[in-house]
Amino acid sequence: MATTWTHQFIITNKNAGQSIKQTLKMWLLPQRIRGALRIKKNYLVNGNEVPTSYELQVNDKLILRFDDEDFRTSESHYPPNSSQRVGIVFESDDFVIANKPAGMKMHPHTLTEDDTLLNYLAADFSERNLVSAGVSARPYMVHRLDRETSGAVIVAKNPVIVPILNRMLADKKIKRTYLAWVAGKMSSSSGIINAPIGVDIDDSRKRMVNGIDQQSAITHWTQIHMVFQKTLLRLQLETGRMHQIRVHLAAIGHPIIGDSLYGSTVGTVRMMLHATSIELKLPFDGGTKMISVPMPSDFPRQLSRQ
C-alpha cells in the first residue's frame, strides 16, 4: 500500500504575504517535489484548493501531502533491534540528532546485519510509537559518521525532510564541529586545509589528497591545547568528503591518534575523533539550534605521554 506523508502548518508572520510557490521554495523543497504538489493538487489552504500564486495570510492552515513516488528513496526498512539504546540529544517532529558511540556502524551493509545506529533507532521509534508527517516514524540517513567516530549525527524521521536537510548540507547551512586528538605540535594556532580528496590509488577503501576522481575539500582547524606532543583540535567542515578530516590531518603530518587507516593505534582504544556539535536552522520553522554532545568517557580531555 502506498504511503502518504502529510505536513500541516499554521502560517505566521514569517510567511504571511508570500505565495505558496515562494514559501515552498524558501523551505528548500526540491523542484520535482514542488512540481508534484502542484500537478497532483496535493496541497490545501483552509481546506480549499487554491493556485500556488495564492498569498498566505496569518493563521491560514496549509496542508501538504507527499506520495511514495515523490521521493527517490521513499522507503526505509531497517529491522528494529532493541538490544541497545542510542542517546538522542535533540528531537523535532521531522528528525533527531543522535549521539553515536565509537565503534557503531551507521547502517547495515547486508540483509543479516542489525547492529547499527539505524536498527537501534528503528526500535526506539517503534517502541515510543512515534509519528512523523502523519505516519509511523522511520529512520532515514541524512549524513554519516565513520564507524570509529563518535558524536552528533542527524537522522530523519520521514522522507520529506531528507532532501531539505541534504540541500542545507550542500549549501553549508549546517555547521558541524569536531574534536580530534592528533599527533605532534601544530605550527600555528589555527589554519585551513584546502586540498582535493579522491580514492586512494592503491586501496579503494581509503581516500587520499589528489586521489582518483578527486573533489574539492576544505577543513578549518583551531588548536585547543597541546600536551606531550599531542594536540587537541577543534575542526569544522566546509565540505563533506569521505574520511575528510582523517585524510586532511594525515596529509599535513598530524594524523588522528588511534586512526587505523591513516594514523597509528598505539596507546589508544579508539580513534580520537568526536562530532561535538551541530548548528542548523530548523526546517520550516527558521529558528536556529545549536546542539552539543559532551565528550564521551573514552575520549579523554588529557592524554598520557605514551
Beta strands, then each sheet from edge to edge (+ up, - down):
strand 1: 4-10
strand 2: 43-45
strand 3: 61-67
strand 4: 87-91
strand 5: 95-100
strand 6: 131-132
strand 7: 135-136
strand 8: 140-141
strand 9: 150-156
strand 10: 174-183
strand 11: 190-194
strand 12: 197-199
strand 13: 207-209
strand 14: 212-215
strand 15: 218-227
strand 16: 230-237
strand 17: 273-281
strand 18: 288-292
sheet 1: 1+ 3- 2+
sheet 2: 4+ 5- 9+ 8-
sheet 3: 4+ 5- 9+ 17+ 10- 16+ 15- 11+
sheet 4: 4+ 5- 9+ 17+ 18-
sheet 5: 6+ 7-
sheet 6: 13+ 12- 14+
end
